[in-house]
Each structure stands twice: as C-alpha cells, then as structure tokens.
Amino acid sequence: MKSPPVRPPANRHDDAYVQDLFDRMGKTYGLMNAVTSFGFSVLWRAQCVANAGVGPNLRVCDLMAGTGECWTHALRRGASVVSVDFSPVMCGLQLKRAGECNLQVEVRCENALRTSLPDSSFDCVVAGFGLKTLSAGAAAEFAREVRRLLKPGGRFSLIEISTADDWCLGPIYRWYLRAVIPRIGSLCLADIECYRMLGVYTEDFGSCERLRPVFEQAGLEVTVVPHFFGCATSLVGRRPERASDCSGSGRGKQP
C-alpha cells in the first residue's frame, strides 16, 4: 500500500490551518486515536496525567485538549480541570460529553499559546498530542505559557507521538503513520488529507527531545520520557520554586 507523495503546505503551522484541520477531524478524532494506536493512546494519556503528579484537590490545566481525553484521567484522580482548545468543534464535543456524563470541567475555547487564565494558577499542566503542530517559535511561546500558568513547584507533563528513530521497527512504524492511518481515516471521514497531515506533523516533529532546550530556556526543569520504544515521548518536569533554581528567563507571556 503506497501513499502518494505529499507536499506539506507552507502554512501547516498557522493557527487557522491547524484549527480547521482539527475542526474537520473532530467527530472521529478520539476513535481514530484509539483504533490506530491499538489502544496505546488511552494508556499514554493516563501515563501523561500520572507523570504530572495529578491528585485530589489539585487544579489542572489541560492545554490543546482536543476532545478532553486527558482531563478524563485527571478527574478520576480527584483534580479540578480547566480545559483549553481553540477548535470550536473539539470544545463542543467536550461540553457535550461533560454534560452527558455530568462531569465538572471548565472548557475554554482559546489559543493554548495565549490563554486568558491568571498567572501561577495551576498545580499541574498537561497536554496530549498537540505539540507536533507547533512551529519552533510557537513551541517557545507555549513553553513560556506553561511556565506562566504553573504555580512555583507545579508540575507539567506533555505527551506526543514520535518517530521511534532508535527502534529497529521504526521504519515500519513510520510507514504506518504515513500511509495506513490516512487510509483508515478516509474510511471514517472521507477526508484523507486530515489524517495524512498527522503523519507529516509527526515526521517533522521527531520526538520531544528536540523541545527539551526550548522548555529549559523558558525556565522549566524538564526530562524526556520515552513510551513503547519511542513511539511516543513526553516532556515531564516542573516550574522551580525559585527563579534561581533553573536557568532561563522564565518570564511568561501575559494574556
């Protein structure tokens, strides 16, 4: 099964392009993630939340939340959740599920790079599978926003699909991302381009290792955690208690 060559659009990291992409995928995104990852996406999100140290009575911000799969795990751990995504379709699906399941979560349709949330207002920040859509400049802006939102000593955990370059079966995995997932997506959505772009973003992204210095420069302590031979990776760390505890200016962008 050979996928036709893809010329990635030059504007693929622009907010409007990414927002439209996720609006189009909204109704099938959660199911596609679970099916095409053989259920690992559910496990990885649970690990993402656990790695942030989420627990009872903590305040959690789920950034680039999609349909809210991460905040489900946070609520189960007794935390309160504010969920942020700039896709109106994704936010609508979150609100629908929260209402149907009687879940208490605050959903905000905002850009995760520039939220209106107060400084130092969260114990934990999590994000699942949104990092790959960020340009280098946007990733630096996002890192500053994570730091701004966290209380001193607060923890973050951000997970992303990665290319598993060090795994012997990595080429097969990357072919699966590039060629098979788009075809499955076209069966569900009749829109192969949406899911083809997820493979493009993943190959561009590589792994969370390349974002380590970006988050360190923002004034955060960070460790890269691999999942299943590097098929996914996480950035896990914290905002230091004092500015001198970590290098970098650490000055977040104000809303």
N, C-alpha and C positions, 0 to 999 in steps of 0.2 A: 504494500500500500504506500504509494508515494504522494506526498503533498506537493502541490505546485509551488514554485518559488514565491516568496513573499518579499515585497519591497516595503519595509516598515514606513509608515507615514512620518514625515518630519515633525509633525505636531503631536506625536503619540504621547508625550508627557504633559501636554497642555491640559489645564483643568477642564475645559469644555469638552475636549475629546474623551478624556477618561470618564467624566461624568456621564456622557452619552453612552459610552460603552457599557458601563455598569447599569444604567437605566435599561438598556436593551436586554441585558442578561438577567435582570433582577428575578424574574419568576422561576428561572431554572438554576440559578447560581448555587444555592445550597445543596440541592440534589446532585448536581453535576460534580461539585467538590467531593461529596461523599462517595459517589459511584466511581469516578475516575481515579481517586486516590485509594480505592479499595478499603475505604473506611478510615484510613490513616488521618485524614484531615480532622475528624472528630477527636481522635486521640491527641493529635498535635495541638489543637486548640485547648484541650483540657490541660496538657502539659504547659502550654504558654501561660495560662492563668495560674497554675500551681507555682511556676517559676517566679511569678511576680509576688509570691507570698500573700496572695489574697486570702482573707479570712473574715470571721464575723466582725461586723460593725465597722469595717474599713470602707473607705469611699474610693470607688474605682472609676476611671475614665477609660472607655473603650473607643479608641480612635480608628477611623476608617473601618467602621464596624460592619459594613455590609448589611446582611440581614440579621445580625445580632447573635451569631453563633458563640462568640466568646463570652458575651455577657450572660448567657445561659449558665455557663460553668461558674461565673463569679457569683451569681445569685444563689446557686446551690451551696456555695461556701459561706453564705450569710452576709455578703457585702451589699452595699447600695451602689447602684450603677448609673452613670451618665453616659449615654451612647451618642457618638458623633459620626455622621457620614454626610457627604454632600450630594449624594444621589437621592432625589425625591422618591424614586421608585423603591430603593432599598429602605429608606426611612419609613415609607408607607407600609412595607411588609413587616418591619419591626413593630410598628404600632399595632398592626392587625394581630400579630402573634401575641404581643403583650396583652392586648385586650382579651383575646380568646382564652389565654391561659391564666388571666388575672395576675400578671406579673407586674411588679412595681419597678419601672425603669423610666428614666427621663431621656427622651430621644430628641436630639437636636440636629436639624438639617443645616450643617455648617461645614466649611472647609477645615479639615483637621490641622492644616498648617497655620491657621489664623483664627482660632476659636475666640468666642466672647467670654469664655469661662475665666474666673478670677485666678490670680497668681496663687501658687502654693496651696491649692485647694483639694489635692487628691493624695491618698496614701499610695495608690498604685495606678499605673497606666499600662494598658495592654493594647495590642493591635495584631490582627490576624490577616496576613496575606495581602497587605496593601502596599508594602514597601517597594515592590518591584515596579510600580507605576510612577515612582518619583524620579525626577531628574536629579543630577548631582546637587544643583542649587536648592531644589525643593527638599532633598534629604537633609541638608544642613538646616534649613528652616524648620523642618519637622523635628529634628533633634533639639533645637532651641525651644520649640513649643513643648516638647515632652518635659524638658527641664523646668520650664516656667510653671507648668501645671502641677508638678510634684512638690510636695512638702519636703523640707530638708530631711534626708534619711529615707524618703519614699523610694519605692522600687518600680521598675518597669520591665516588661517582657514583650518582645515584638518578634513574631514568627513569620517566615516567608519560605515558599517553595524555592528550591535551589537546584543547581545543575549537577550535583554529585560528581564533580570532576575527578575526585580521587577514588571513585568506586569502579571496580572492573566492569560492572554492568552499566556504568554511567552513559555510554553511547546509546544503549538500548532505551534507557530511561528518557534521555533527551529526545530520541526519535518518537517515543510515546507521547511526550509533551507537545512536540511539534506537529506530528502527523495524525495520531489516533484521537486525541482529545478533541480537536476541532471537528472531526467527523462525527463523533458521538454528540457533540454539541449541536451540530447541524440537524441531527435527527430530532433532538428535543426542541430546538428553537428555530430551525430553518434559517439560521444566520451563522454560517461557518466562520465569518470574519471575526466575530466577537471572541470565540474560543481559540481561534488561531492566534490572536493578539496576545493571549495569556502566555502562549509558548514563546512568542517574540520577547515579551517583557522578561520572562524567566531567563532566557539565554542572555539578554542584555545585562540582567542583574547579577548573575553568577551565584553569589552567596552573601550572607550577612557579614562575612569577613571584610569586605571592601568598605562597609559602613562603620566599622569599629573606630577608625580615626576621626570620622565625622562626629560621632557621638562623644568621643573623648574631648574633641575640640570645643564642643558645646558645654563642657564642664561636668560630664557624667562619667561615673565608673561603669565599665562595660566588659562583659565576657561573651564570646561567641560559643553557642551550644549547638552541636550537630544532632540531627534526628535521622535515624534509619539510613546510615551510610552517607549522610549529607544530602539526602533527597529533600530535606528541609533544614533550615538553620534558624537559630534565634539569637537576638541581641538581648542579653539579660544583665541588669545592673541596677544602680541606684543613683539618686542625687545625693552628693555628700552632705553631711551635717553642717560643714563649714566650707566656705568658698575655697579656702586654702587646702582642703583635703584632696582636691583634684585639679589638674591643670586645665587651662581653657578659661575664657572669659566668663562663660556660664550665664551670660545675660540674655534672657529670653526676649522674644519679640512681644511687645504689648499688643493687646487686641485693639 
